[in-house]
Amino acid sequence: MLLEAKNVSKAFGSFLAVSGADLTVDEGEIIGLIGPNGAGKSTFFNCLAGDTLPTTGRVVFDGKDVTRASPEAHARAGIGRTFQVPATFEDMTVLENVMVGAFLRHPHRNDARDHARRIVELTGLRPDQSGRSLGTPGRKRLGIAQVLATEPRLLLLDESLAGLTPTEVQEAIALVRRVHQTGVTIVIVEHIMDVIMTLTKRVLVFNQGHVIASGTPEQVVRQDAVIEAYLGRAHRRPPPGSPPQAGAS
């Protein structure tokens, strides 16, 4: 087991954003967190990343309690995260952007540059391109590259494929697979169900702060609670022999 989150809750005043959520992540897994907007998955994700302190519960990574550790301590321990809006240094090249992350493990400039070049090659970016010139797909890839440069054992992807065209999504899926093949364990928050169904082997579904389902993607999409809360009636399988339902959403 690489990571265990046990009974994690987060309250903002009287509002309970996450209530008693559990998650175990084995080394080498790709796990998805899904649910409607406001379901609590992003808050739970932030608790795993160290950006939000849980109100109750524990987060243990590689046998060490990191519940109240800083984001920097999480990064040094081997937990890396992306953000929905990547932080791009506009006036720096792609290579220089990635070197920012590389300095965490490689304090000497030449070593950081060499490591950053390998990451840029992995992600398919052009090292000499300016950050300012990147479109949405490039910025998403750069955000992943910056985190990979810190050499995480666990990569937390926060809607890193959102806002992409179908072709760009397929290219991004291929990138995530390449990253996974290097030995990085992945937890991904994503709304694009094709991504979840394609990449993940296990999924947690959040609704109103609670985990309402967990299992393989094929299992959770058939559960009534998930269909009602998130997927919509179009995903419900009608009884054998019944006519198609009109107006399903």
SVG drawing of the C-alpha trace seen along z (x, -y; Angstrom):
<svg xmlns="http://www.w3.org/2000/svg" viewBox="-41 -37 67 47">
<polyline fill="none" stroke="black" stroke-width="0.4" points="0.0,0.0 1.4,-3.4 -1.3,-5.7 -4.1,-5.3 -6.7,-8.0 -8.9,-7.0 -12.1,-8.7 -11.1,-12.0 -13.6,-14.8 -13.4,-18.5 -15.8,-21.2 -15.9,-24.8 -17.8,-26.4 -21.0,-24.5 -20.7,-23.1 -19.3,-19.5 -17.6,-19.3 -16.2,-15.7 -17.6,-13.3 -15.6,-10.2 -14.0,-9.3 -11.6,-6.4 -9.1,-5.5 -6.3,-3.0 -3.9,-3.2 -1.6,-0.4 1.7,-1.1 1.2,-0.9 -2.6,-1.6 -4.5,-4.2 -7.6,-5.3 -10.3,-7.7 -12.3,-10.1 -15.6,-11.2 -18.8,-12.9 -21.0,-15.9 -19.7,-19.5 -19.7,-20.2 -19.6,-16.5 -16.5,-16.9 -14.0,-15.0 -11.8,-18.1 -11.7,-18.9 -10.8,-15.3 -8.1,-15.5 -6.7,-18.6 -6.5,-16.9 -4.4,-14.1 -2.1,-16.7 -1.5,-18.7 -3.2,-21.8 -6.2,-21.4 -5.9,-20.2 -8.6,-17.7 -10.9,-18.4 -10.7,-14.8 -9.0,-11.6 -5.5,-10.6 -3.5,-10.5 -0.6,-8.1 1.9,-7.9 4.5,-5.2 4.0,-4.4 4.4,-8.1 1.6,-10.3 1.4,-13.3 -2.0,-14.5 -0.8,-17.9 2.4,-18.1 2.9,-21.1 2.6,-20.9 6.4,-21.1 6.7,-18.2 4.3,-16.2 6.4,-17.0 9.6,-15.9 7.9,-12.7 7.0,-11.8 3.5,-13.2 3.0,-15.5 -0.1,-17.2 -1.3,-19.2 -3.8,-22.0 -6.9,-22.6 -5.3,-25.8 -1.6,-25.1 0.9,-27.6 2.9,-28.6 5.8,-31.0 4.9,-33.0 8.3,-34.5 10.3,-31.3 10.8,-28.4 9.2,-25.1 12.5,-23.7 13.0,-26.4 9.4,-25.9 10.2,-22.2 13.5,-23.0 11.6,-24.7 10.3,-21.4 13.6,-19.6 15.4,-21.7 13.6,-19.9 15.7,-16.8 18.6,-18.3 19.9,-21.5 22.7,-21.9 21.6,-23.7 23.2,-21.4 21.7,-18.3 18.3,-20.0 18.5,-20.9 19.4,-17.4 16.6,-15.9 14.1,-18.5 15.1,-17.6 14.2,-14.0 10.8,-15.0 10.1,-17.4 10.9,-14.6 8.5,-12.2 5.7,-14.7 6.2,-15.5 6.8,-19.3 9.3,-21.5 11.9,-22.6 12.6,-26.0 9.0,-27.0 7.9,-29.9 5.3,-29.4 3.3,-32.3 2.9,-30.7 1.3,-27.4 -2.4,-26.7 -4.6,-24.7 -3.2,-21.3 0.4,-22.5 -0.3,-24.1 -1.9,-20.9 1.1,-18.9 3.5,-21.4 1.7,-21.2 2.2,-17.5 5.8,-17.9 6.5,-20.3 5.2,-17.8 7.0,-14.9 10.2,-16.8 9.9,-16.5 10.0,-12.7 6.8,-11.8 5.9,-8.2 2.2,-9.3 0.9,-11.7 -2.4,-13.4 -4.0,-14.7 -6.7,-17.4 -8.8,-17.5 -5.6,-17.5 -7.6,-16.5 -10.5,-19.0 -11.0,-21.5 -9.4,-19.3 -10.8,-18.2 -11.6,-14.5 -8.3,-14.1 -6.4,-15.9 -8.0,-13.8 -6.8,-10.6 -3.3,-12.1 -3.4,-13.0 -4.6,-9.5 -1.5,-8.1 0.7,-10.5 -0.8,-9.4 -0.2,-5.8 3.4,-6.5 3.8,-8.2 2.2,-5.2 4.6,-2.8 7.5,-4.6 6.3,-3.3 4.3,-6.3 1.1,-5.6 -1.8,-7.9 -5.0,-9.2 -7.1,-11.3 -10.0,-13.6 -11.9,-13.8 -15.3,-14.5 -14.7,-12.8 -16.1,-9.3 -14.2,-8.0 -11.0,-8.9 -12.1,-7.1 -13.3,-4.0 -10.1,-3.8 -7.4,-4.6 -8.6,-3.5 -9.0,-0.1 -10.8,-1.4 -13.1,-4.4 -14.5,-6.3 -17.7,-8.2 -18.5,-11.2 -21.9,-12.9 -22.7,-15.5 -19.5,-14.9 -19.9,-11.1 -18.3,-8.2 -21.5,-6.6 -19.7,-3.9 -16.4,-2.3 -15.2,0.5 -14.2,1.0 -15.5,-1.6 -17.8,1.1 -19.3,1.8 -19.9,-1.7 -21.6,-3.0 -24.3,-0.3 -25.1,-1.3 -28.4,-3.2 -27.0,-5.7 -24.3,-6.7 -26.7,-6.9 -29.1,-9.1 -26.4,-11.4 -24.0,-11.8 -24.4,-9.9 -28.1,-10.4 -30.8,-8.0 -29.2,-7.4 -26.7,-5.2 -29.4,-3.0 -29.8,0.4 -33.5,1.1 -34.8,4.6 -34.5,7.1 -37.2,6.7 -38.3,3.3 -38.7,0.5 -36.2,-2.4 -36.9,-5.3 -37.6,-8.6 -36.1,-11.8 -33.5,-10.1 -30.8,-12.4"/>
</svg>
